[in-house]
Amino acid sequence: MDTVRLTAAAAIVRYLAAQRVAVDDEASTLPELAPDDDGAVALFAGVFAIFGHGNVTCLGHELETVGDMLPTWRGQNEQGMALAACGFARACKRRRIMVATSSIGPGATNMVTAAAVALANRLPLLLLAGDTFNHRIVDPVLQQVEHFGAPSTTANDAFRAVVRYWDRITAPEQLVQSLPNAVETMLDPGDCGPAFIALPQDVQAQAYDFPVRFFEERVHRVRRPRPDSGELRRAAAAIRSARRPLIIAGGGVRWSLAEKQLADFAAAHGIPVVETTAGRTSLRADHHLNCGPIGVTGCESANTMAAEADLILAVGTRLQDFTTGSWTVFGDETARIIGLNAARFDAAKHLSLPLVADAREGLSELGAALSGYRAPRDWSQRAAATTSQYHAYIDKIAAPADLAVAAADSEAAADPHAAKPTYAQVVGVLDRAADDSTYVVAAAGGLPGELLNGWRAKSVHSFDCEYGYSCMGYEISGAWGAKMALGGREVVALVGDGSYLMMNSDLYSTVLCGHKLIVIVCDNGGYAVIDRLQVNQGAASFNNLLEHCRIERLVPVDFAAHAASMGACSEAVSTIAGLEEAFGRARACDRSYVIVVSTHPHSWTEGGAFWEVGVPETSGSASVLEARAAMDAGRAAQRVGW
């Protein structure tokens, strides 16, 4: 057997550089992958790195030698760069992967949150962190946390709960098994998630005679499992017996590149479609069977259809509580759920009739099994009527109203924010200005609900809202990763003032690296959407809006000046007309452009569904007890078991 002697660090870099992924059958629907003549691209597009004593001398040295083959991008914060890797993977529909590497200690644990984001959203992400010395002679080393009764435990064990694959390399030869297992995990359509590998400093430097064939170029093909014939037959029979079937399109539609199959299936059988947060923009907004977003941050039309449906075909969704309204949105007690999902765990949730399969292949074969079936015409007419009302409502609240008149009309209510634009109006600007190439990124806070309703896609695959883990701070970093993946497409990040203050340093990364973003910062004076939840559950405003915090003086942040200090172009606007004009200037600019707009902290898009949160059973506050009674009444509508 031919061998080559390499350090563990060199073997990792050489192996990653040799991995490719076939995209030949997806190229027409995802041209940004730009496959080579053999229909494949590099699986690992690059490495986000912040170097320290745990990874600079070995892994860092080896990464420098591969240049553009496996480019290294310098991060500003370990969490941010790993979140950028998540945004990249989502934009590539899980077909390509970025690596994030850190030193030991705080560098590594900074990436734990990003690992959780990847796990919750079923995204591929490879994390390589330095670790303490395997030989332990010099313990405790700088940044080491010691476990007196478990000396082999390090801070890197914190990743075990938030990754799909975890390993610590204690001998170089272990890489021959560990690296392929990590790759297969990240590419598995059912078990996809982040992989973490801890690299002790001494092991990185150790050499081993690796088989040459380990570094031969390999082209991976993403598996597309077909449905079991029995499950397919039972699912088709259930749909044929339905009079009010409904499709829930989840993130699995995107991962499978099944948007066309979904549209064709819905049209062929006259079945309305609603979308989850992860599945948003599976269909164009103007598709005649697209009823909009479902659930807590959804719209009235989608939730009305869910309440009346007698069968739900859940395609590629985890059926998260925001999707199901904490299991209150489905009103027909006789309704059945069919779980079409590549993950067995998701397909069988809540006693669903499982159909374990790739979304694209599952829809195609299910469509063939349903030949001749079409839902009753009055059901699709019902969908069209209620969806028309939804769009009319969004058009109304997103319109650039005369804020001076609004302020005058609200004088009796003494609303000091009356002249400020609402989130809905801000989103309306973007909705009107967007074209087929616009790709929007958001996360957490109040913007997800506003964008889910107000962002009406002109093209599929045009929206990334990190709501699986609802991670504040994802917006700018995730948009940076998306821009790296999407190249010429216009990437717009919407971020609240709270999220911006949590994590903004990758705005500097976009300027340094030439990955232009348009960033709209909506400043509503704190964590306004959580203040809304707090007040709506009977409590007083406390510690969320800045004006309700324990502070000595209220000092406004000049977000535009801050962005400019990092090299971005920036400006602040106060009106919707001003925002529209600024957006035009941002488009024409040659680098990242930040637009800051002061927004109303208490005006929200109405709709949505019940959401269960903990409200005290006993309290000295009458408003809290009233909220508890309302919560109990909502829980009475929950479906437990199907």
VEXTIKE-429915 format. One record per residue (C-alpha): z, y, x; residue in three letters. Coordinates in Angstrom, 3 decimals, m for minus. Example, Ala and Ser with C-alpha at 12.3 -4.5 7.8 and 13.67 -1.06 7.14 Angstrom:
BEGIN
- c3  c2  c1  res
- 7.800  m4.500  12.300  ALA
- 7.140  m1.060  13.670  SER
This chain:
BEGIN
- c3  c2  c1  res
- 0.000  0.000  0.000  MET
- m1.014  3.386  1.356  ASP
- 1.886  5.803  1.626  THR
- 2.488  9.409  2.565  VAL
- 5.794  10.705  3.859  ARG
- 6.994  13.731  1.932  LEU
- 10.235  15.428  1.068  THR
- 11.401  15.117  m2.523  ALA
- 10.524  18.790  m3.088  ALA
- 7.010  18.310  m1.721  ALA
- 6.508  15.200  m3.846  ALA
- 7.472  17.084  m7.013  ILE
- 5.020  19.885  m6.342  VAL
- 2.188  17.546  m5.389  ARG
- 2.742  15.381  m8.469  TYR
- 2.830  18.314  m10.886  LEU
- m0.363  19.762  m9.402  ALA
- m2.192  16.455  m9.947  ALA
- m1.523  16.216  m13.697  GLN
- m4.252  17.189  m16.149  ARG
- m4.612  16.994  m19.907  VAL
- m7.722  16.235  m21.933  ALA
- m8.660  18.869  m24.517  VAL
- m12.273  17.914  m25.148  ASP
- m11.778  17.202  m28.857  ASP
- m9.674  20.335  m29.318  GLU
- m11.779  22.824  m27.362  ALA
- m13.634  24.163  m30.390  SER
- m10.397  25.019  m32.204  THR
- m8.497  26.253  m29.174  LEU
- m11.032  27.871  m26.822  PRO
- m8.306  29.556  m24.789  GLU
- m7.639  26.187  m23.134  LEU
- m11.027  26.562  m21.386  ALA
- m11.489  22.951  m20.250  PRO
- m13.464  22.141  m17.127  ASP
- m16.652  20.096  m17.192  ASP
- m14.604  16.905  m17.534  ASP
- m12.960  18.215  m20.721  GLY
- m9.545  18.618  m19.086  ALA
- m7.297  21.367  m17.763  VAL
- m4.263  21.437  m15.518  ALA
- m1.303  20.180  m17.546  LEU
- 1.149  22.386  m15.660  PHE
- m0.212  25.916  m15.720  ALA
- 2.358  27.378  m13.369  GLY
- 5.986  27.833  m12.448  VAL
- 8.423  30.564  m13.426  PHE
- 10.928  30.856  m10.603  ALA
- 14.007  32.714  m9.491  ILE
- 15.017  31.410  m6.096  PHE
- 18.495  30.945  m4.694  GLY
- 20.271  28.680  m2.252  HIS
- 19.721  25.681  m4.522  GLY
- 15.917  25.794  m4.622  ASN
- 14.468  28.351  m2.213  VAL
- 14.485  26.474  1.083  THR
- 12.822  23.292  m0.177  CYS
- 11.190  23.676  m3.579  LEU
- 10.390  27.333  m2.973  GLY
- 8.729  26.536  0.348  HIS
- 6.555  23.841  m1.212  GLU
- 5.492  26.041  m4.126  LEU
- 4.307  28.677  m1.670  GLU
- 1.884  26.173  m0.131  THR
- m0.033  25.387  m3.341  VAL
- m1.095  28.962  m4.129  GLY
- m3.322  29.302  m7.174  ASP
- m3.363  25.549  m7.834  MET
- 0.149  25.808  m9.279  LEU
- 0.886  29.552  m9.343  PRO
- 4.459  30.778  m9.179  THR
- 5.564  33.745  m11.276  TRP
- 8.750  35.610  m10.442  ARG
- 11.163  35.942  m13.336  GLY
- 13.745  38.676  m13.880  GLN
- 16.259  36.470  m15.699  ASN
- 16.368  32.683  m15.825  GLU
- 16.740  32.558  m19.593  GLN
- 13.867  34.981  m20.038  GLY
- 11.457  33.092  m17.816  MET
- 12.237  29.799  m19.563  ALA
- 11.724  31.518  m22.937  LEU
- 8.374  32.739  m21.627  ALA
- 7.542  29.105  m20.897  ALA
- 8.372  28.299  m24.538  CYS
- 6.077  31.073  m25.750  GLY
- 3.332  29.751  m23.493  PHE
- 3.681  26.197  m24.809  ALA
- 3.612  27.370  m28.417  ARG
- 0.494  29.478  m27.828  ALA
- m1.180  26.435  m26.248  CYS
- m0.136  24.253  m29.196  LYS
- 1.886  22.033  m26.825  ARG
- m1.249  21.106  m24.833  ARG
- m0.084  22.802  m21.624  ARG
- 3.326  23.209  m20.006  ILE
- 5.062  25.729  m17.802  MET
- 7.853  24.885  m15.370  VAL
- 10.991  26.972  m14.895  ALA
- 13.085  26.544  m11.765  THR
- 16.417  28.045  m10.832  SER
- 19.125  27.704  m8.242  SER
- 22.440  26.034  m9.044  ILE
- 25.286  27.622  m10.977  GLY
- 24.574  30.642  m13.198  PRO
- 20.845  30.420  m12.549  GLY
- 20.790  26.963  m14.062  ALA
- 23.141  27.597  m16.963  THR
- 21.195  30.745  m17.851  ASN
- 18.392  28.358  m18.854  MET
- 20.527  26.306  m21.261  VAL
- 19.755  28.620  m24.193  THR
- 16.021  28.389  m23.534  ALA
- 16.304  24.613  m23.363  ALA
- 17.897  24.666  m26.811  ALA
- 15.056  26.843  m28.088  VAL
- 12.554  24.278  m26.830  ALA
- 14.498  21.357  m28.303  LEU
- 14.951  22.948  m31.731  ALA
- 11.269  23.880  m31.872  ASN
- 10.036  20.572  m30.357  ARG
- 8.354  22.314  m27.417  LEU
- 7.479  20.919  m23.985  PRO
- 9.278  22.658  m21.135  LEU
- 10.067  21.331  m17.675  LEU
- 13.274  22.669  m16.122  LEU
- 14.031  22.065  m12.450  LEU
- 17.433  23.262  m11.277  ALA
- 19.108  23.020  m7.913  GLY
- 22.350  21.053  m7.796  ASP
- 25.338  20.458  m5.537  THR
- 25.038  18.170  m2.518  PHE
- 24.702  14.515  m3.324  ASN
- 26.818  13.580  m0.280  HIS
- 29.677  15.854  m1.488  ARG
- 30.980  16.417  2.049  ILE
- 30.922  20.199  1.743  VAL
- 32.270  20.402  m1.821  ASP
- 32.974  22.795  m3.410  PRO
- 29.833  24.724  m2.567  VAL
- 29.001  28.230  m3.679  LEU
- 28.685  28.372  m7.501  GLN
- 29.966  24.824  m8.001  GLN
- 32.250  24.141  m10.962  VAL
- 34.599  21.261  m10.192  GLU
- 35.659  18.511  m12.585  HIS
- 38.712  16.956  m11.025  PHE
- 38.456  13.637  m12.858  GLY
- 34.648  13.429  m12.782  ALA
- 33.324  14.503  m9.358  PRO
- 29.719  13.616  m10.203  SER
- 29.710  16.127  m13.079  THR
- 28.190  19.533  m12.361  THR
- 27.212  22.556  m14.413  ALA
- 23.821  20.907  m14.910  ASN
- 25.402  18.340  m17.205  ASP
- 25.489  21.184  m19.747  ALA
- 21.783  20.517  m20.334  PHE
- 22.389  17.027  m21.719  ARG
- 22.948  18.335  m25.249  ALA
- 19.837  20.527  m25.340  VAL
- 17.009  18.505  m23.764  VAL
- 15.056  15.427  m24.744  ARG
- 15.022  14.028  m21.191  TYR
- 17.738  14.512  m18.548  TRP
- 17.941  13.168  m15.015  ASP
- 19.578  13.878  m11.692  ARG
- 17.659  12.764  m8.612  ILE
- 20.016  11.159  m6.109  THR
- 17.302  9.588  m3.945  ALA
- 13.696  10.775  m3.436  PRO
- 12.169  7.474  m4.551  GLU
- 13.602  7.987  m8.040  GLN
- 10.904  10.585  m8.625  LEU
- 8.316  7.820  m8.942  VAL
- 9.897  6.868  m12.260  GLN
- 11.528  10.108  m13.341  SER
- 8.568  12.484  m13.210  LEU
- 6.176  10.299  m15.275  PRO
- 8.927  9.668  m17.824  ASN
- 9.536  13.399  m18.134  ALA
- 5.823  14.073  m18.637  VAL
- 5.437  11.349  m21.254  GLU
- 8.423  12.748  m23.143  THR
- 6.990  16.249  m23.176  MET
- 3.608  15.005  m24.430  LEU
- 4.933  12.586  m27.037  ASP
- 3.953  13.889  m30.508  PRO
- 7.119  12.518  m32.117  GLY
- 9.746  13.015  m29.415  ASP
- 8.343  16.144  m27.769  CYS
- 10.963  18.377  m26.249  GLY
- 12.190  19.825  m22.969  PRO
- 12.807  17.765  m19.847  ALA
- 15.436  18.648  m17.273  PHE
- 15.701  17.343  m13.722  ILE
- 18.621  18.265  m11.454  ALA
- 17.773  18.421  m7.760  LEU
- 20.699  18.194  m5.310  PRO
- 20.072  20.399  m2.301  GLN
- 20.229  17.600  0.264  ASP
- 17.998  15.283  m1.765  VAL
- 15.297  17.956  m2.044  GLN
- 15.088  17.929  1.739  ALA
- 15.066  14.149  2.190  GLN
- 11.798  12.392  2.989  ALA
- 10.382  9.137  1.624  TYR
- 7.175  7.150  2.024  ASP
- 5.645  7.735  m1.413  PHE
- 2.710  5.654  m2.665  PRO
- m0.475  7.672  m2.305  VAL
- m1.586  6.602  m5.779  ARG
- 1.434  8.434  m7.236  PHE
- m0.349  11.702  m6.428  PHE
- m3.787  10.761  m7.671  GLU
- m5.160  13.020  m10.378  GLU
- m4.278  11.744  m13.830  ARG
- m5.735  12.942  m17.113  VAL
- m3.272  12.655  m20.010  HIS
- m4.394  12.359  m23.622  ARG
- m2.072  13.451  m26.387  VAL
- m1.421  10.485  m28.624  ARG
- m2.546  10.659  m32.269  ARG
- m0.716  7.894  m34.171  PRO
- m2.454  6.714  m37.333  ARG
- m0.470  5.956  m40.487  PRO
- 0.722  2.475  m41.386  ASP
- m1.501  1.040  m44.133  SER
- 1.463  0.264  m46.368  GLY
- 2.982  3.735  m46.008  GLU
- m0.443  5.258  m46.611  LEU
- m0.946  3.219  m49.779  ARG
- 2.462  4.183  m51.175  ARG
- 1.970  7.871  m50.356  ALA
- m1.447  7.935  m52.031  ALA
- m0.059  6.229  m55.139  ALA
- 2.764  8.777  m55.362  ALA
- 0.344  11.710  m55.142  ILE
- m2.022  10.196  m57.700  ARG
- 0.815  10.031  m60.189  SER
- 1.770  13.682  m59.634  ALA
- 0.750  16.548  m61.898  ARG
- 2.225  19.351  m59.850  ARG
- 1.895  18.375  m56.169  PRO
- 2.693  20.878  m53.416  LEU
- 2.054  20.811  m49.666  ILE
- 4.576  22.268  m47.223  ILE
- 2.787  23.078  m43.963  ALA
- 5.147  22.945  m40.977  GLY
- 4.785  23.395  m37.251  GLY
- 3.340  19.905  m36.926  GLY
- 0.104  21.203  m38.430  VAL
- m0.211  23.524  m35.458  ARG
- 0.786  20.938  m32.850  TRP
- m1.792  18.515  m34.234  SER
- m4.521  21.192  m34.455  LEU
- m4.838  20.127  m38.076  ALA
- m5.523  23.529  m39.656  GLU
- m9.060  22.615  m40.739  LYS
- m7.949  19.236  m42.084  GLN
- m5.159  20.926  m44.041  LEU
- m7.535  23.455  m45.580  ALA
- m10.074  20.758  m46.442  ASP
- m7.419  18.433  m47.887  PHE
- m5.900  21.155  m50.070  ALA
- m9.295  22.293  m51.354  ALA
- m10.582  18.769  m52.013  ALA
- m7.559  17.819  m54.099  HIS
- m6.614  21.199  m55.562  GLY
- m3.114  21.136  m54.074  ILE
- m1.366  24.468  m53.358  PRO
- 0.140  25.051  m49.917  VAL
- 3.294  26.861  m48.820  VAL
- 4.214  27.456  m45.193  GLU
- 7.397  27.176  m43.148  THR
- 8.235  29.654  m40.407  THR
- 6.806  27.339  m37.736  ALA
- 3.826  26.539  m39.944  GLY
- 3.002  30.137  m40.821  ARG
- m0.708  30.898  m40.300  THR
- m1.677  27.247  m40.735  SER
- m4.047  28.726  m43.313  LEU
- m5.590  32.152  m43.513  ARG
- m3.711  34.382  m45.919  ALA
- m6.770  34.689  m48.148  ASP
- m7.167  30.925  m48.645  HIS
- m7.176  30.481  m52.406  HIS
- m4.450  27.808  m52.287  LEU
- m2.114  29.529  m49.800  ASN
- 0.966  30.550  m51.814  CYS
- 2.804  32.116  m48.863  GLY
- 6.051  31.352  m47.030  PRO
- 8.715  29.152  m48.599  ILE
- 12.497  29.322  m48.535  GLY
- 15.218  31.782  m47.629  VAL
- 12.851  34.176  m45.861  THR
- 9.995  33.189  m48.150  GLY
- 8.329  34.823  m51.110  CYS
- 8.640  34.456  m54.858  GLU
- 5.279  32.733  m55.292  SER
- 6.016  29.951  m52.808  ALA
- 9.518  29.380  m54.117  ASN
- 8.297  29.388  m57.715  THR
- 5.767  26.687  m56.896  MET
- 8.443  24.660  m55.093  ALA
- 10.770  24.932  m58.078  ALA
- 8.092  23.555  m60.402  GLU
- 6.528  20.895  m58.135  ALA
- 6.951  17.231  m59.029  ASP
- 5.815  15.990  m55.598  LEU
- 6.112  17.582  m52.155  ILE
- 3.897  16.527  m49.270  LEU
- 5.890  17.794  m46.279  ALA
- 3.470  17.934  m43.337  VAL
- 4.981  18.349  m39.888  GLY
- 8.201  20.051  m40.984  THR
- 11.850  19.437  m40.106  ARG
- 12.862  20.587  m43.601  LEU
- 15.335  23.068  m42.136  GLN
- 17.765  24.831  m44.475  ASP
- 15.695  28.031  m44.424  PHE
- 12.716  26.016  m45.657  THR
- 14.593  24.223  m48.431  THR
- 16.905  27.065  m49.448  GLY
- 19.789  24.824  m48.382  SER
- 18.175  22.195  m50.653  TRP
- 17.996  24.349  m53.780  THR
- 14.296  25.338  m53.941  VAL
- 13.081  22.069  m55.459  PHE
- 13.882  22.340  m59.159  GLY
- 12.363  19.152  m60.603  ASP
- 14.989  16.401  m60.413  GLU
- 12.278  13.739  m60.576  THR
- 10.308  15.176  m57.644  ALA
- 9.608  13.019  m54.601  ARG
- 9.025  14.075  m51.016  ILE
- 6.430  12.441  m48.765  ILE
- 7.262  13.065  m45.125  GLY
- 4.023  13.140  m43.122  LEU
- 5.307  13.552  m39.610  ASN
- 4.691  12.168  m36.125  ALA
- 8.470  11.865  m35.714  ALA
- 10.049  8.999  m37.644  ARG
- 13.332  10.915  m37.738  PHE
- 11.706  13.807  m39.628  ASP
- 9.448  11.666  m41.821  ALA
- 12.367  9.842  m43.434  ALA
- 14.731  12.798  m43.923  LYS
- 16.497  13.124  m47.267  HIS
- 15.192  9.804  m48.554  LEU
- 11.598  10.978  m48.215  SER
- 8.776  8.487  m48.576  LEU
- 7.789  8.281  m44.896  PRO
- 4.244  8.546  m43.635  LEU
- 4.665  8.419  m39.881  VAL
- 1.466  9.773  m38.366  ALA
- m0.227  12.594  m36.538  ASP
- m0.789  15.419  m39.028  ALA
- m4.533  15.632  m38.455  ARG
- m5.176  11.916  m38.695  GLU
- m2.629  11.472  m41.478  GLY
- m4.270  14.128  m43.644  LEU
- m7.727  12.707  m42.983  SER
- m6.767  9.149  m43.924  GLU
- m4.634  10.251  m46.851  LEU
- m7.545  12.325  m48.103  GLY
- m9.818  9.297  m47.982  ALA
- m7.228  7.238  m49.868  ALA
- m7.105  9.946  m52.543  LEU
- m10.868  10.002  m53.110  SER
- m11.548  11.261  m56.623  GLY
- m8.046  12.640  m57.189  TYR
- m7.570  16.296  m58.015  ARG
- m4.474  18.014  m59.296  ALA
- m4.743  19.473  m62.800  PRO
- m6.611  22.780  m62.906  ARG
- m3.727  24.596  m64.605  ASP
- m1.561  23.889  m61.520  TRP
- m3.945  25.621  m59.114  SER
- m4.344  28.437  m61.646  GLN
- m0.573  28.777  m61.701  ARG
- m0.644  29.042  m57.902  ALA
- m3.313  31.747  m57.960  ALA
- m1.497  33.836  m60.556  ALA
- 1.897  33.810  m58.869  THR
- 0.378  34.370  m55.410  THR
- m1.517  37.385  m56.697  SER
- 1.809  38.884  m57.769  GLN
- 3.235  38.245  m54.293  TYR
- 0.379  40.088  m52.578  HIS
- 0.636  42.974  m55.016  ALA
- 4.335  43.297  m54.236  TYR
- 3.730  43.303  m50.478  ILE
- 0.944  45.862  m50.827  ASP
- 3.331  48.109  m52.755  LYS
- 6.314  47.980  m50.386  ILE
- 4.164  48.092  m47.240  ALA
- 2.251  51.174  m48.322  ALA
- 2.823  54.295  m46.192  PRO
- 4.853  56.115  m48.846  ALA
- 5.649  59.810  m48.705  ASP
- 9.012  59.592  m46.966  LEU
- 9.845  63.239  m47.648  ALA
- 9.576  62.564  m51.362  VAL
- 11.607  59.393  m50.944  ALA
- 14.305  61.340  m49.135  ALA
- 14.413  63.962  m51.869  ALA
- 14.583  61.327  m54.595  ASP
- 17.530  59.674  m52.872  SER
- 19.657  62.775  m52.393  GLU
- 21.820  61.725  m55.305  ALA
- 22.535  58.474  m53.537  ALA
- 23.286  60.389  m50.327  ALA
- 21.218  57.966  m48.236  ASP
- 21.040  59.440  m44.717  PRO
- 18.287  56.950  m43.814  HIS
- 15.966  57.682  m46.749  ALA
- 13.286  59.340  m44.626  ALA
- 13.094  56.426  m42.211  LYS
- 10.303  53.825  m42.420  PRO
- 11.253  50.387  m43.683  THR
- 10.590  47.149  m41.839  TYR
- 8.037  46.305  m44.531  ALA
- 6.123  49.513  m43.837  GLN
- 6.174  48.880  m40.090  VAL
- 4.800  45.378  m40.618  VAL
- 2.261  46.869  m43.023  GLY
- 0.834  49.005  m40.217  VAL
- 0.295  45.927  m38.100  LEU
- m1.064  43.928  m41.036  ASP
- m3.693  46.583  m41.736  ARG
- m4.618  47.193  m38.114  ALA
- m4.881  43.564  m36.988  ALA
- m8.089  41.683  m36.380  ASP
- m8.883  38.017  m35.793  ASP
- m7.592  38.130  m32.222  SER
- m4.143  39.602  m32.951  THR
- m1.204  37.297  m32.170  TYR
- 2.267  38.384  m33.294  VAL
- 5.585  37.312  m31.769  VAL
- 9.065  37.786  m33.262  ALA
- 12.450  36.081  m33.439  ALA
- 15.839  36.281  m35.154  ALA
- 17.265  39.271  m37.008  GLY
- 15.545  40.914  m39.954  GLY
- 11.977  40.925  m38.639  LEU
- 11.219  37.220  m39.265  PRO
- 11.628  37.563  m43.019  GLY
- 9.605  40.762  m43.102  GLU
- 6.805  39.309  m40.985  LEU
- 6.737  36.000  m42.832  LEU
- 5.994  37.959  m45.989  ASN
- 4.087  40.961  m44.712  GLY
- 1.987  39.463  m41.886  TRP
- m1.044  38.123  m43.751  ARG
- m3.061  36.198  m41.260  ALA
- m6.730  36.946  m40.765  LYS
- m6.984  33.866  m38.551  SER
- m5.037  30.668  m38.090  VAL
- m2.695  30.324  m35.108  HIS
- m1.830  34.026  m35.038  SER
- 1.956  34.047  m35.420  PHE
- 4.908  32.889  m33.326  ASP
- 8.324  33.431  m34.858  CYS
- 11.099  31.679  m32.954  GLU
- 13.326  30.720  m35.858  TYR
- 14.088  27.123  m35.040  GLY
- 16.951  28.296  m32.825  TYR
- 16.796  31.924  m34.012  SER
- 17.195  33.204  m30.475  CYS
- 17.634  36.933  m30.092  MET
- 15.916  38.071  m26.916  GLY
- 12.971  35.686  m27.253  TYR
- 10.546  38.334  m28.436  GLU
- 9.408  40.033  m25.221  ILE
- 9.778  36.998  m22.974  SER
- 8.039  34.710  m25.455  GLY
- 5.244  37.236  m25.878  ALA
- 4.809  37.361  m22.092  TRP
- 4.291  33.599  m22.043  GLY
- 1.929  33.790  m25.019  ALA
- m0.156  36.451  m23.313  LYS
- m0.443  34.289  m20.209  MET
- m1.797  31.510  m22.401  ALA
- m4.056  33.557  m24.675  LEU
- m5.680  35.850  m22.143  GLY
- m7.975  38.232  m23.988  GLY
- m6.165  38.056  m27.323  ARG
- m4.012  41.011  m28.299  GLU
- m0.349  39.982  m28.291  VAL
- 2.099  42.149  m30.233  VAL
- 5.866  41.667  m30.048  ALA
- 8.130  43.094  m32.740  LEU
- 11.742  43.399  m31.682  VAL
- 14.880  44.964  m33.098  GLY
- 17.119  47.257  m31.075  ASP
- 19.780  44.539  m30.852  GLY
- 17.399  41.956  m29.392  SER
- 15.873  44.513  m27.055  TYR
- 19.278  45.300  m25.587  LEU
- 20.004  41.593  m25.154  MET
- 16.877  40.852  m23.130  MET
- 14.153  43.250  m22.096  ASN
- 13.530  42.689  m18.385  SER
- 10.351  40.686  m18.898  ASP
- 8.728  43.895  m20.056  LEU
- 8.833  44.694  m16.350  TYR
- 7.326  41.266  m15.662  SER
- 4.349  42.035  m17.894  THR
- 3.719  45.280  m16.023  VAL
- 4.028  43.653  m12.619  LEU
- 1.775  40.731  m13.492  CYS
- m0.796  42.564  m15.585  GLY
- m0.112  40.715  m18.841  HIS
- m0.390  43.562  m21.316  LYS
- 1.690  43.485  m24.490  LEU
- 2.120  45.899  m27.360  ILE
- 5.837  46.024  m28.175  VAL
- 7.149  47.663  m31.337  ILE
- 10.893  48.338  m31.161  VAL
- 12.484  48.830  m34.578  CYS
- 15.736  50.716  m34.083  ASP
- 18.001  50.365  m37.117  ASN
- 21.267  51.072  m35.349  GLY
- 22.616  47.614  m34.575  GLY
- 22.594  44.133  m36.046  TYR
- 21.536  45.298  m39.483  ALA
- 20.491  41.989  m41.018  VAL
- 23.837  40.383  m40.181  ILE
- 25.543  43.450  m41.632  ASP
- 23.566  42.701  m44.785  ARG
- 24.828  39.115  m44.844  LEU
- 28.372  40.302  m44.165  GLN
- 28.352  42.824  m46.993  VAL
- 26.520  40.550  m49.433  ASN
- 29.288  37.970  m49.009  GLN
- 31.937  40.453  m50.041  GLY
- 33.170  41.664  m46.663  ALA
- 33.242  45.206  m45.307  ALA
- 30.723  46.360  m42.711  SER
- 32.349  45.488  m39.405  PHE
- 31.181  45.207  m35.787  ASN
- 27.463  44.892  m36.572  ASN
- 25.987  48.352  m37.050  LEU
- 26.981  50.557  m34.138  LEU
- 28.592  53.066  m36.483  GLU
- 30.993  50.349  m37.665  HIS
- 32.053  49.167  m34.186  CYS
- 35.048  50.083  m32.058  ARG
- 33.412  52.835  m30.008  ILE
- 34.457  56.123  m28.463  GLU
- 31.178  57.911  m29.140  ARG
- 27.883  56.930  m30.730  LEU
- 25.204  57.378  m28.073  VAL
- 21.620  56.607  m29.117  PRO
- 19.541  54.602  m26.675  VAL
- 16.290  56.161  m25.538  ASP
- 14.261  52.960  m25.684  PHE
- 11.011  54.744  m24.867  ALA
- 12.466  56.204  m21.673  ALA
- 13.919  52.828  m20.750  HIS
- 10.544  51.141  m21.175  ALA
- 8.867  53.868  m19.140  ALA
- 11.365  53.296  m16.342  SER
- 9.994  49.748  m16.042  MET
- 6.427  50.983  m15.763  GLY
- 5.301  50.551  m19.353  ALA
- 3.618  53.259  m21.337  CYS
- 5.822  54.289  m24.226  SER
- 6.466  56.736  m27.018  GLU
- 8.771  57.199  m29.986  ALA
- 7.521  57.906  m33.502  VAL
- 9.307  58.759  m36.727  SER
- 6.699  58.169  m39.426  THR
- 4.299  55.461  m40.509  ILE
- 1.359  57.779  m39.868  ALA
- 2.715  58.340  m36.379  GLY
- 3.066  54.594  m35.850  LEU
- m0.531  53.988  m36.911  GLU
- m1.778  56.604  m34.453  GLU
- 0.450  55.253  m31.669  ALA
- m0.805  51.725  m32.270  PHE
- m4.340  52.950  m31.632  GLY
- m3.248  54.482  m28.333  ARG
- m1.445  51.273  m27.413  ALA
- m4.608  49.266  m27.953  ARG
- m6.559  51.538  m25.635  ALA
- m3.933  51.443  m22.889  CYS
- m4.444  49.259  m19.815  ASP
- m0.844  48.015  m19.581  ARG
- 2.122  47.123  m21.732  SER
- 2.825  49.767  m24.329  TYR
- 6.114  50.235  m26.164  VAL
- 6.341  52.083  m29.486  ILE
- 9.829  52.898  m30.756  VAL
- 10.389  53.655  m34.424  VAL
- 13.705  54.409  m36.110  SER
- 13.876  52.230  m39.232  THR
- 15.957  51.997  m42.384  HIS
- 18.962  49.678  m41.859  PRO
- 19.405  48.636  m45.493  HIS
- 15.932  48.253  m46.991  SER
- 14.612  44.681  m47.111  TRP
- 11.789  42.730  m48.685  THR
- 13.081  41.005  m51.800  GLU
- 12.486  37.360  m52.661  GLY
- 13.670  34.346  m50.787  GLY
- 16.035  31.619  m51.874  ALA
- 19.681  30.600  m51.815  PHE
- 21.255  30.049  m48.405  TRP
- 24.582  28.331  m47.908  GLU
- 27.008  30.010  m45.522  VAL
- 30.749  29.699  m45.263  GLY
- 32.614  32.070  m47.592  VAL
- 36.446  31.939  m47.771  PRO
- 37.942  29.935  m50.650  GLU
- 40.938  32.247  m50.756  THR
- 41.127  35.915  m49.900  SER
- 42.959  39.094  m50.794  GLY
- 39.584  40.732  m51.390  SER
- 38.158  40.583  m54.896  ALA
- 34.621  41.046  m53.550  SER
- 35.014  38.034  m51.234  VAL
- 36.280  35.884  m54.116  LEU
- 33.321  37.031  m56.199  GLU
- 30.968  36.076  m53.375  ALA
- 32.664  32.677  m53.107  ARG
- 32.099  32.077  m56.816  ALA
- 28.420  32.941  m56.401  ALA
- 28.187  30.599  m53.410  MET
- 29.735  27.752  m55.410  ASP
- 27.290  28.406  m58.242  ALA
- 24.403  28.248  m55.784  GLY
- 25.648  25.011  m54.288  ARG
- 25.672  23.465  m57.741  ALA
- 21.872  23.546  m57.642  ALA
- 21.651  21.637  m54.347  GLN
- 19.796  18.351  m54.286  ARG
- 21.811  15.648  m52.489  VAL
- 19.595  12.627  m51.910  GLY
- 16.137  12.096  m53.369  TRP
